[in-house]
């Protein structure tokens, strides 16, 4: 799944819990749940059965830009609100599994570290990525998640 729905949903879930420890756990858990929704992400055109697939430089730039976009949207939505800290912490933990598993500089460490193996295994197994020729089906679900999270954060 793209970064923006993870960031916004993590923020919404954490905000709903009302406290930081519970917010961290539920935002982190939300990542795995959202990855079970049929989705498209930046690496959609790679063969995921190949363990050593890599994002291209353009895809990395696109992913970074998309993370910045999601972060800016979140800050815009929650800045000045009572729950700003909880929402930002939630946004970070909502995205964390992708930051650990999919950032080229340290992904090899996390993909192979024994203490992290169960998390990585879960992350890979729960993915419901669409076939690359059906990628567009992954857009509506993500828009619904983004819209729902924005609605929640605005009304909270
Ligand atoms: Zn993920």
Backbone and ligand atoms as CSV (ligand in chain L), in Angstrom:
chain,resi,resn,atom,element,x,y,z
A,1,UNK,N,N,0.840,-1.195,0.000
A,1,UNK,CA,C,0.000,0.000,0.000
A,1,UNK,C,C,0.876,1.245,0.000
A,2,UNK,N,N,0.353,2.329,-0.558
A,2,UNK,CA,C,1.105,3.584,-0.586
A,2,UNK,C,C,1.303,4.120,0.830
A,3,UNK,N,N,2.196,5.102,0.967
A,3,UNK,CA,C,2.514,5.624,2.298
A,3,UNK,C,C,1.378,6.477,2.867
A,4,UNK,N,N,0.733,7.267,2.013
A,4,UNK,CA,C,-0.271,8.212,2.523
A,4,UNK,C,C,-1.407,7.520,3.288
A,5,UNK,N,N,-2.031,6.455,2.749
A,5,UNK,CA,C,-3.073,5.803,3.554
A,5,UNK,C,C,-2.530,5.207,4.855
A,6,UNK,N,N,-1.297,4.684,4.839
A,6,UNK,CA,C,-0.718,4.144,6.079
A,6,UNK,C,C,-0.521,5.249,7.110
A,7,UNK,N,N,0.013,6.390,6.672
A,7,UNK,CA,C,0.285,7.499,7.590
A,7,UNK,C,C,-1.024,8.033,8.178
A,8,UNK,N,N,-1.999,8.286,7.305
A,8,UNK,CA,C,-3.253,8.895,7.773
A,8,UNK,C,C,-4.061,7.918,8.622
A,9,UNK,N,N,-4.119,6.658,8.203
A,9,UNK,CA,C,-4.871,5.669,8.987
A,9,UNK,C,C,-4.182,5.426,10.331
A,10,UNK,N,N,-2.843,5.352,10.342
A,10,UNK,CA,C,-2.106,5.178,11.600
A,10,UNK,C,C,-2.400,6.327,12.548
A,11,UNK,N,N,-2.431,7.540,12.011
A,11,UNK,CA,C,-2.723,8.718,12.820
A,11,UNK,C,C,-4.138,8.648,13.379
A,12,UNK,N,N,-5.092,8.252,12.549
A,12,UNK,CA,C,-6.495,8.183,12.973
A,12,UNK,C,C,-6.676,7.116,14.056
A,13,UNK,N,N,-6.086,5.948,13.824
A,13,UNK,CA,C,-6.221,4.848,14.788
A,13,UNK,C,C,-5.591,5.230,16.126
A,14,UNK,N,N,-4.388,5.806,16.077
A,14,UNK,CA,C,-3.714,6.203,17.311
A,14,UNK,C,C,-4.522,7.271,18.044
A,15,UNK,N,N,-5.035,8.226,17.304
A,15,UNK,CA,C,-5.835,9.292,17.910
A,15,UNK,C,C,-7.066,8.699,18.594
A,16,UNK,N,N,-7.674,7.711,17.958
A,16,UNK,CA,C,-8.874,7.081,18.517
A,16,UNK,C,C,-8.577,6.405,19.852
A,17,UNK,N,N,-7.356,5.885,20.032
A,17,UNK,CA,C,-7.042,5.196,21.287
A,17,UNK,C,C,-6.886,6.162,22.448
A,18,UNK,N,N,-6.431,7.372,22.158
A,18,UNK,CA,C,-6.325,8.388,23.199
A,18,UNK,C,C,-5.080,8.300,24.060
A,19,UNK,N,N,-4.216,7.309,23.829
A,19,UNK,CA,C,-2.946,7.334,24.582
A,19,UNK,C,C,-1.797,6.775,23.749
A,20,UNK,N,N,-0.589,7.200,24.104
A,20,UNK,CA,C,0.566,6.948,23.239
A,20,UNK,C,C,0.924,5.454,23.122
A,21,UNK,N,N,1.074,4.710,24.233
A,21,UNK,CA,C,1.469,3.292,24.064
A,21,UNK,C,C,0.465,2.494,23.226
A,22,UNK,N,N,-0.813,2.661,23.540
A,22,UNK,CA,C,-1.854,1.969,22.784
A,22,UNK,C,C,-1.897,2.487,21.348
A,23,UNK,N,N,-1.656,3.766,21.198
A,23,UNK,CA,C,-1.635,4.385,19.875
A,23,UNK,C,C,-0.531,3.804,19.009
A,24,UNK,N,N,0.640,3.606,19.600
A,24,UNK,CA,C,1.780,3.038,18.867
A,24,UNK,C,C,1.450,1.625,18.399
A,25,UNK,N,N,0.954,0.805,19.328
A,25,UNK,CA,C,0.657,-0.600,18.999
A,25,UNK,C,C,-0.430,-0.679,17.928
A,26,UNK,N,N,-1.489,0.097,18.093
A,26,UNK,CA,C,-2.590,-0.034,17.130
A,26,UNK,C,C,-2.236,0.578,15.775
A,27,UNK,N,N,-1.455,1.657,15.767
A,27,UNK,CA,C,-1.036,2.229,14.481
A,27,UNK,C,C,-0.131,1.232,13.750
A,28,UNK,N,N,0.787,0.610,14.500
A,28,UNK,CA,C,1.688,-0.384,13.909
A,28,UNK,C,C,0.879,-1.564,13.363
A,29,UNK,N,N,-0.082,-2.043,14.151
A,29,UNK,CA,C,-0.920,-3.169,13.710
A,29,UNK,C,C,-1.750,-2.783,12.491
A,30,UNK,N,N,-2.164,-1.522,12.421
A,30,UNK,CA,C,-3.001,-1.083,11.291
A,30,UNK,C,C,-2.263,-1.265,9.971
A,31,UNK,N,N,-0.927,-1.178,10.017
A,31,UNK,CA,C,-0.156,-1.338,8.786
A,31,UNK,C,C,-0.401,-2.708,8.160
A,32,UNK,N,N,-0.321,-3.749,8.986
A,32,UNK,CA,C,-0.476,-5.117,8.482
A,32,UNK,C,C,-1.900,-5.350,7.987
A,33,UNK,N,N,-2.860,-4.784,8.713
A,33,UNK,CA,C,-4.269,-4.955,8.316
A,33,UNK,C,C,-4.516,-4.268,6.977
A,34,UNK,N,N,-3.980,-3.058,6.814
A,34,UNK,CA,C,-4.205,-2.329,5.564
A,34,UNK,C,C,-3.518,-3.024,4.385
A,35,UNK,N,N,-2.384,-3.658,4.644
A,35,UNK,CA,C,-1.697,-4.361,3.552
A,35,UNK,C,C,-2.482,-5.588,3.079
A,36,UNK,N,N,-3.499,-6.000,3.868
A,36,UNK,CA,C,-4.344,-7.128,3.452
A,36,UNK,C,C,-5.434,-6.685,2.480
A,37,UNK,N,N,-5.643,-5.377,2.378
A,37,UNK,CA,C,-6.619,-4.845,1.425
A,37,UNK,C,C,-5.956,-4.866,0.037
A,38,UNK,N,N,-6.690,-5.309,-1.002
A,38,UNK,CA,C,-6.077,-5.305,-2.346
A,38,UNK,C,C,-5.548,-3.915,-2.680
A,39,UNK,N,N,-4.282,-3.834,-3.038
A,39,UNK,CA,C,-3.707,-2.505,-3.218
A,39,UNK,C,C,-2.614,-2.493,-4.276
A,40,UNK,N,N,-2.230,-1.279,-4.606
A,40,UNK,CA,C,-1.123,-1.069,-5.519
A,40,UNK,C,C,-0.091,-0.259,-4.735
A,41,UNK,N,N,1.185,-0.536,-4.979
A,41,UNK,CA,C,2.208,0.308,-4.363
A,41,UNK,C,C,3.301,0.597,-5.381
A,42,UNK,N,N,4.303,1.337,-4.918
A,42,UNK,CA,C,5.312,1.833,-5.860
A,42,UNK,C,C,6.013,0.681,-6.588
A,43,UNK,N,N,6.168,-0.457,-5.931
A,43,UNK,CA,C,6.893,-1.571,-6.555
A,43,UNK,C,C,6.017,-2.487,-7.396
A,44,UNK,N,N,4.859,-1.996,-7.840
A,44,UNK,CA,C,3.846,-2.866,-8.462
A,44,UNK,C,C,4.354,-3.603,-9.701
A,45,UNK,N,N,5.285,-2.997,-10.438
A,45,UNK,CA,C,5.695,-3.621,-11.698
A,45,UNK,C,C,6.919,-4.532,-11.547
A,46,UNK,N,N,7.261,-4.851,-10.281
A,46,UNK,CA,C,8.371,-5.785,-10.064
A,46,UNK,C,C,7.836,-7.186,-9.782
A,47,UNK,N,N,8.658,-8.171,-10.075
A,47,UNK,CA,C,8.316,-9.555,-9.757
A,47,UNK,C,C,8.639,-9.810,-8.291
A,48,UNK,N,N,7.594,-9.909,-7.447
A,48,UNK,CA,C,7.805,-10.027,-6.008
A,48,UNK,C,C,8.260,-11.437,-5.603
A,49,UNK,N,N,8.166,-12.383,-6.526
A,49,UNK,CA,C,8.658,-13.719,-6.201
A,49,UNK,C,C,10.179,-13.757,-6.224
A,50,UNK,N,N,10.771,-12.764,-6.912
A,50,UNK,CA,C,12.217,-12.638,-6.904
A,50,UNK,C,C,12.621,-11.916,-5.621
A,51,UNK,N,N,13.290,-12.649,-4.722
A,51,UNK,CA,C,13.605,-12.105,-3.402
A,51,UNK,C,C,14.478,-10.861,-3.459
A,52,UNK,N,N,15.238,-10.736,-4.547
A,52,UNK,CA,C,16.217,-9.649,-4.616
A,52,UNK,C,C,15.763,-8.465,-5.460
A,53,UNK,N,N,14.461,-8.358,-5.668
A,53,UNK,CA,C,13.995,-7.230,-6.477
A,53,UNK,C,C,14.327,-5.923,-5.769
A,54,UNK,N,N,14.594,-4.917,-6.586
A,54,UNK,CA,C,14.999,-3.601,-6.059
A,54,UNK,C,C,14.161,-2.522,-6.715
A,55,UNK,N,N,13.873,-1.481,-5.958
A,55,UNK,CA,C,13.237,-0.309,-6.554
A,55,UNK,C,C,14.265,0.437,-7.400
A,56,UNK,N,N,13.808,1.009,-8.519
A,56,UNK,CA,C,14.708,1.845,-9.311
A,56,UNK,C,C,14.877,3.204,-8.613
A,57,UNK,N,N,15.834,4.006,-9.085
A,57,UNK,CA,C,16.055,5.326,-8.487
A,57,UNK,C,C,14.806,6.193,-8.606
A,58,UNK,N,N,14.149,6.124,-9.772
A,58,UNK,CA,C,12.927,6.926,-9.966
A,58,UNK,C,C,11.832,6.479,-9.006
A,59,UNK,N,N,11.716,5.169,-8.798
A,59,UNK,CA,C,10.686,4.671,-7.880
A,59,UNK,C,C,10.984,5.090,-6.439
A,60,UNK,N,N,12.282,5.095,-6.081
A,60,UNK,CA,C,12.652,5.535,-4.735
A,60,UNK,C,C,12.296,7.013,-4.558
A,61,UNK,N,N,12.591,7.821,-5.583
A,61,UNK,CA,C,12.269,9.252,-5.510
A,61,UNK,C,C,10.758,9.445,-5.395
A,62,UNK,N,N,10.006,8.659,-6.165
A,62,UNK,CA,C,8.549,8.741,-6.122
A,62,UNK,C,C,8.027,8.343,-4.736
A,63,UNK,N,N,8.604,7.272,-4.188
A,63,UNK,CA,C,8.188,6.809,-2.863
A,63,UNK,C,C,8.492,7.867,-1.812
A,64,UNK,N,N,9.693,8.469,-1.894
A,64,UNK,CA,C,10.071,9.513,-0.929
A,64,UNK,C,C,9.124,10.698,-1.040
A,65,UNK,N,N,8.814,11.087,-2.276
A,65,UNK,CA,C,7.908,12.224,-2.486
A,65,UNK,C,C,6.522,11.903,-1.924
A,66,UNK,N,N,6.111,10.667,-2.077
A,66,UNK,CA,C,4.779,10.281,-1.604
A,66,UNK,C,C,4.742,10.257,-0.069
A,67,UNK,N,N,5.843,9.832,0.562
A,67,UNK,CA,C,5.923,9.864,2.029
A,67,UNK,C,C,5.851,11.312,2.515
A,68,UNK,N,N,6.579,12.201,1.829
A,68,UNK,CA,C,6.565,13.618,2.214
A,68,UNK,C,C,5.149,14.181,2.047
A,69,UNK,N,N,4.499,13.828,0.930
A,69,UNK,CA,C,3.132,14.291,0.683
A,69,UNK,C,C,2.192,13.850,1.814
A,70,UNK,N,N,2.241,12.566,2.168
A,70,UNK,CA,C,1.380,12.050,3.241
A,70,UNK,C,C,1.657,12.745,4.563
A,71,UNK,N,N,2.949,13.008,4.837
A,71,UNK,CA,C,3.325,13.663,6.085
A,71,UNK,C,C,2.809,15.103,6.109
A,72,UNK,N,N,2.957,15.795,4.983
A,72,UNK,CA,C,2.491,17.183,4.910
A,72,UNK,C,C,0.967,17.243,5.094
A,73,UNK,N,N,0.252,16.312,4.459
A,73,UNK,CA,C,-1.211,16.279,4.617
A,73,UNK,C,C,-1.568,16.060,6.092
A,74,UNK,N,N,-0.872,15.106,6.728
A,74,UNK,CA,C,-1.158,14.827,8.142
A,74,UNK,C,C,-0.894,16.060,9.005
A,75,UNK,N,N,0.272,16.690,8.824
A,75,UNK,CA,C,0.608,17.873,9.624
A,75,UNK,C,C,-0.447,18.961,9.411
A,76,UNK,N,N,-0.837,19.156,8.166
A,76,UNK,CA,C,-1.850,20.159,7.850
A,76,UNK,C,C,-3.164,19.860,8.592
A,77,UNK,N,N,-3.530,18.569,8.663
A,77,UNK,CA,C,-4.801,18.193,9.280
A,77,UNK,C,C,-4.797,18.336,10.804
A,78,UNK,N,N,-3.661,18.061,11.433
A,78,UNK,CA,C,-3.666,17.948,12.905
A,78,UNK,C,C,-2.909,19.062,13.619
A,79,UNK,N,N,-2.218,19.930,12.854
A,79,UNK,CA,C,-1.408,20.957,13.510
A,79,UNK,C,C,-2.285,21.848,14.382
A,80,UNK,N,N,-1.846,22.073,15.619
A,80,UNK,CA,C,-2.591,22.944,16.521
A,80,UNK,C,C,-3.709,22.233,17.280
A,81,UNK,N,N,-3.979,20.977,16.923
A,81,UNK,CA,C,-5.021,20.229,17.646
A,81,UNK,C,C,-4.422,19.632,18.924
A,82,UNK,N,N,-5.304,19.333,19.886
A,82,UNK,CA,C,-4.856,18.763,21.167
A,82,UNK,C,C,-4.108,17.445,20.976
A,83,UNK,N,N,-4.523,16.683,19.972
A,83,UNK,CA,C,-3.989,15.335,19.794
A,83,UNK,C,C,-2.851,15.284,18.764
A,84,UNK,N,N,-2.224,16.426,18.486
A,84,UNK,CA,C,-1.214,16.486,17.417
A,84,UNK,C,C,-0.076,15.476,17.628
A,85,UNK,N,N,0.423,15.374,18.859
A,85,UNK,CA,C,1.552,14.459,19.123
A,85,UNK,C,C,1.146,13.014,18.855
A,86,UNK,N,N,-0.009,12.638,19.387
A,86,UNK,CA,C,-0.493,11.274,19.211
A,86,UNK,C,C,-0.706,10.963,17.722
A,87,UNK,N,N,-1.253,11.909,16.988
A,87,UNK,CA,C,-1.504,11.706,15.559
A,87,UNK,C,C,-0.183,11.555,14.801
A,88,UNK,N,N,0.811,12.367,15.125
A,88,UNK,CA,C,2.100,12.275,14.421
A,88,UNK,C,C,2.821,10.965,14.761
A,89,UNK,N,N,2.767,10.590,16.041
A,89,UNK,CA,C,3.360,9.310,16.448
A,89,UNK,C,C,2.652,8.166,15.717
A,90,UNK,N,N,1.327,8.233,15.655
A,90,UNK,CA,C,0.535,7.215,14.959
A,90,UNK,C,C,0.872,7.157,13.478
A,91,UNK,N,N,1.030,8.308,12.858
A,91,UNK,CA,C,1.392,8.350,11.439
A,91,UNK,C,C,2.724,7.655,11.195
A,92,UNK,N,N,3.688,7.922,12.090
A,92,UNK,CA,C,5.009,7.304,11.952
A,92,UNK,C,C,4.928,5.782,12.124
A,93,UNK,N,N,4.258,5.346,13.175
A,93,UNK,CA,C,4.185,3.899,13.415
A,93,UNK,C,C,3.282,3.195,12.400
A,94,UNK,N,N,2.343,3.928,11.833
A,94,UNK,CA,C,1.510,3.362,10.786
A,94,UNK,C,C,2.303,3.057,9.526
A,95,UNK,N,N,3.379,3.796,9.321
A,95,UNK,CA,C,4.210,3.586,8.127
A,95,UNK,C,C,5.434,2.715,8.422
A,96,UNK,N,N,5.772,2.569,9.704
A,96,UNK,CA,C,7.056,1.965,10.096
A,96,UNK,C,C,7.416,0.641,9.409
A,97,UNK,N,N,6.504,-0.339,9.292
A,97,UNK,CA,C,6.931,-1.589,8.644
A,97,UNK,C,C,7.509,-1.381,7.240
A,98,UNK,N,N,6.934,-0.444,6.483
A,98,UNK,CA,C,7.498,-0.175,5.152
A,98,UNK,C,C,8.842,0.536,5.260
A,99,UNK,N,N,9.008,1.390,6.265
A,99,UNK,CA,C,10.287,2.089,6.438
A,99,UNK,C,C,11.391,1.102,6.793
A,100,UNK,N,N,11.049,0.060,7.544
A,100,UNK,CA,C,12.059,-0.914,7.942
A,100,UNK,C,C,12.332,-1.921,6.815
A,101,UNK,N,N,11.271,-2.387,6.165
A,101,UNK,CA,C,11.415,-3.500,5.219
A,101,UNK,C,C,11.741,-3.075,3.792
A,102,UNK,N,N,11.425,-1.834,3.442
A,102,UNK,CA,C,11.488,-1.467,2.028
A,102,UNK,C,C,12.403,-0.300,1.690
A,103,UNK,N,N,13.164,0.210,2.663
A,103,UNK,CA,C,14.103,1.281,2.341
A,103,UNK,C,C,15.444,0.626,1.996
A,104,UNK,N,N,15.939,0.852,0.765
A,104,UNK,CA,C,17.098,0.104,0.268
A,104,UNK,C,C,18.323,0.148,1.183
A,105,UNK,N,N,18.554,1.247,1.898
A,105,UNK,CA,C,19.785,1.373,2.692
A,105,UNK,C,C,19.868,0.368,3.826
A,106,UNK,N,N,18.735,-0.015,4.408
A,106,UNK,CA,C,18.789,-0.958,5.529
A,106,UNK,C,C,17.828,-2.132,5.382
A,107,UNK,N,N,17.155,-2.253,4.238
A,107,UNK,CA,C,16.180,-3.345,4.103
A,107,UNK,C,C,16.846,-4.720,4.215
A,108,UNK,N,N,18.083,-4.835,3.743
A,108,UNK,CA,C,18.747,-6.141,3.837
A,108,UNK,C,C,18.958,-6.555,5.278
A,109,UNK,N,N,19.292,-5.558,6.122
A,109,UNK,CA,C,19.444,-5.883,7.540
A,109,UNK,C,C,18.129,-6.414,8.102
A,110,UNK,N,N,17.044,-5.645,7.902
A,110,UNK,CA,C,15.768,-6.031,8.512
A,110,UNK,C,C,15.163,-7.285,7.879
A,111,UNK,N,N,15.433,-7.487,6.592
A,111,UNK,CA,C,14.874,-8.677,5.965
A,111,UNK,C,C,15.559,-9.953,6.449
A,112,UNK,N,N,16.758,-9.796,7.021
A,112,UNK,CA,C,17.493,-10.996,7.422
A,112,UNK,C,C,17.811,-11.088,8.904
A,113,UNK,N,N,17.505,-10.044,9.681
A,113,UNK,CA,C,17.774,-10.093,11.122
A,113,UNK,C,C,16.813,-11.080,11.772
A,114,UNK,N,N,17.351,-11.982,12.599
A,114,UNK,CA,C,16.503,-13.050,13.143
A,114,UNK,C,C,15.438,-12.484,14.087
A,115,UNK,N,N,15.775,-11.450,14.883
A,115,UNK,CA,C,14.792,-10.907,15.817
A,115,UNK,C,C,13.627,-10.242,15.093
A,116,UNK,N,N,13.881,-9.815,13.861
A,116,UNK,CA,C,12.841,-9.110,13.115
A,116,UNK,C,C,12.101,-10.035,12.142
A,117,UNK,N,N,12.622,-11.250,11.964
A,117,UNK,CA,C,12.082,-12.168,10.952
A,117,UNK,C,C,10.564,-12.366,11.026
A,118,UNK,N,N,9.977,-12.546,12.235
A,118,UNK,CA,C,8.519,-12.753,12.274
A,118,UNK,C,C,7.742,-11.555,11.716
A,119,UNK,N,N,8.245,-10.348,11.979
A,119,UNK,CA,C,7.562,-9.145,11.481
A,119,UNK,C,C,7.662,-9.057,9.965
A,120,UNK,N,N,8.851,-9.350,9.455
A,120,UNK,CA,C,9.047,-9.301,8.011
A,120,UNK,C,C,8.208,-10.379,7.322
A,121,UNK,N,N,8.182,-11.568,7.924
A,121,UNK,CA,C,7.409,-12.679,7.371
A,121,UNK,C,C,5.932,-12.285,7.280
A,122,UNK,N,N,5.417,-11.748,8.372
A,122,UNK,CA,C,4.026,-11.304,8.425
A,122,UNK,C,C,3.762,-10.248,7.359
A,123,UNK,N,N,4.676,-9.291,7.266
A,123,UNK,CA,C,4.521,-8.188,6.317
A,123,UNK,C,C,4.447,-8.705,4.883
A,124,UNK,N,N,5.312,-9.656,4.550
A,124,UNK,CA,C,5.314,-10.193,3.189
A,124,UNK,C,C,4.101,-11.093,2.940
A,125,UNK,N,N,3.735,-11.899,3.932
A,125,UNK,CA,C,2.663,-12.877,3.748
A,125,UNK,C,C,1.290,-12.230,3.634
A,126,UNK,N,N,1.080,-11.133,4.367
A,126,UNK,CA,C,-0.256,-10.525,4.403
A,126,UNK,C,C,-0.535,-9.637,3.200
A,127,UNK,N,N,0.512,-9.312,2.446
A,127,UNK,CA,C,0.337,-8.422,1.296
A,127,UNK,C,C,-0.700,-8.954,0.333
A,128,UNK,N,N,-1.646,-8.106,-0.035
A,128,UNK,CA,C,-2.548,-8.499,-1.099
A,128,UNK,C,C,-2.305,-7.555,-2.274
A,129,UNK,N,N,-1.167,-7.774,-2.923
A,129,UNK,CA,C,-0.847,-6.939,-4.083
A,129,UNK,C,C,-1.599,-7.442,-5.291
A,130,UNK,N,N,-2.070,-6.523,-6.081
A,130,UNK,CA,C,-2.772,-6.894,-7.299
A,130,UNK,C,C,-1.765,-7.240,-8.382
A,131,UNK,N,N,-2.201,-8.043,-9.343
A,131,UNK,CA,C,-1.368,-8.299,-10.516
A,131,UNK,C,C,-1.071,-6.961,-11.182
A,132,UNK,N,N,0.119,-6.856,-11.794
A,132,UNK,CA,C,0.501,-5.543,-12.320
A,132,UNK,C,C,-0.442,-5.053,-13.417
A,133,UNK,N,N,-1.128,-5.982,-14.120
A,133,UNK,CA,C,-2.066,-5.512,-15.159
A,133,UNK,C,C,-3.436,-5.125,-14.578
A,134,UNK,N,N,-3.617,-5.333,-13.280
A,134,UNK,CA,C,-4.876,-4.936,-12.641
A,134,UNK,C,C,-4.613,-3.903,-11.540
A,135,UNK,N,N,-3.479,-3.184,-11.631
A,135,UNK,CA,C,-3.054,-2.283,-10.561
A,135,UNK,C,C,-4.104,-1.243,-10.216
A,136,UNK,N,N,-4.892,-0.800,-11.222
A,136,UNK,CA,C,-5.836,0.297,-10.982
A,136,UNK,C,C,-6.928,-0.065,-9.980
A,137,UNK,N,N,-7.183,-1.375,-9.784
A,137,UNK,CA,C,-8.156,-1.766,-8.764
A,137,UNK,C,C,-7.659,-1.405,-7.370
A,138,UNK,N,N,-6.372,-1.186,-7.234
A,138,UNK,CA,C,-5.816,-0.855,-5.920
A,138,UNK,C,C,-6.022,0.591,-5.530
A,139,UNK,N,N,-6.451,1.421,-6.471
A,139,UNK,CA,C,-6.613,2.848,-6.178
A,139,UNK,C,C,-7.859,3.138,-5.324
A,140,UNK,N,N,-9.061,2.626,-5.708
A,140,UNK,CA,C,-10.261,3.020,-4.953
A,140,UNK,C,C,-10.178,2.694,-3.463
A,141,UNK,N,N,-9.650,1.510,-3.099
A,141,UNK,CA,C,-9.573,1.159,-1.681
A,141,UNK,C,C,-8.694,2.150,-0.916
A,142,UNK,N,N,-7.599,2.528,-1.556
A,142,UNK,CA,C,-6.687,3.452,-0.869
A,142,UNK,C,C,-7.323,4.827,-0.727
A,143,UNK,N,N,-8.097,5.234,-1.748
A,143,UNK,CA,C,-8.785,6.528,-1.650
A,143,UNK,C,C,-9.829,6.493,-0.530
A,144,UNK,N,N,-10.508,5.361,-0.385
A,144,UNK,CA,C,-11.504,5.225,0.688
A,144,UNK,C,C,-10.818,5.321,2.057
A,145,UNK,N,N,-9.670,4.651,2.191
A,145,UNK,CA,C,-8.936,4.691,3.462
A,145,UNK,C,C,-8.450,6.119,3.755
A,146,UNK,N,N,-7.899,6.769,2.732
A,146,UNK,CA,C,-7.423,8.150,2.904
A,146,UNK,C,C,-8.602,9.052,3.302
A,147,UNK,N,N,-9.707,8.913,2.566
A,147,UNK,CA,C,-10.883,9.747,2.837
A,147,UNK,C,C,-11.433,9.504,4.232
A,148,UNK,N,N,-11.521,8.247,4.622
A,148,UNK,CA,C,-12.037,7.906,5.948
A,148,UNK,C,C,-11.160,8.466,7.054
A,149,UNK,N,N,-9.848,8.351,6.878
A,149,UNK,CA,C,-8.915,8.844,7.899
A,149,UNK,C,C,-8.981,10.369,7.992
A,150,UNK,N,N,-9.050,11.040,6.854
A,150,UNK,CA,C,-9.151,12.514,6.860
A,150,UNK,C,C,-10.437,12.942,7.549
A,151,UNK,N,N,-11.528,12.269,7.204
A,151,UNK,CA,C,-12.827,12.579,7.814
A,151,UNK,C,C,-12.733,12.423,9.344
A,152,UNK,N,N,-12.137,11.328,9.783
A,152,UNK,CA,C,-12.036,11.079,11.227
A,152,UNK,C,C,-11.181,12.155,11.907
A,153,UNK,N,N,-10.022,12.450,11.303
A,153,UNK,CA,C,-9.111,13.413,11.940
A,153,UNK,C,C,-9.717,14.815,11.976
A,154,UNK,N,N,-10.510,15.161,10.977
A,154,UNK,CA,C,-11.139,16.484,10.949
A,154,UNK,C,C,-12.269,16.600,11.970
A,155,UNK,N,N,-12.980,15.512,12.178
A,155,UNK,CA,C,-14.129,15.603,13.090
A,155,UNK,C,C,-13.721,15.347,14.540
A,156,UNK,N,N,-12.524,14.770,14.737
A,156,UNK,CA,C,-12.148,14.382,16.113
A,156,UNK,C,C,-11.931,15.605,16.992
L,1,ZN,ZN,ZN,3.537,-2.522,4.030
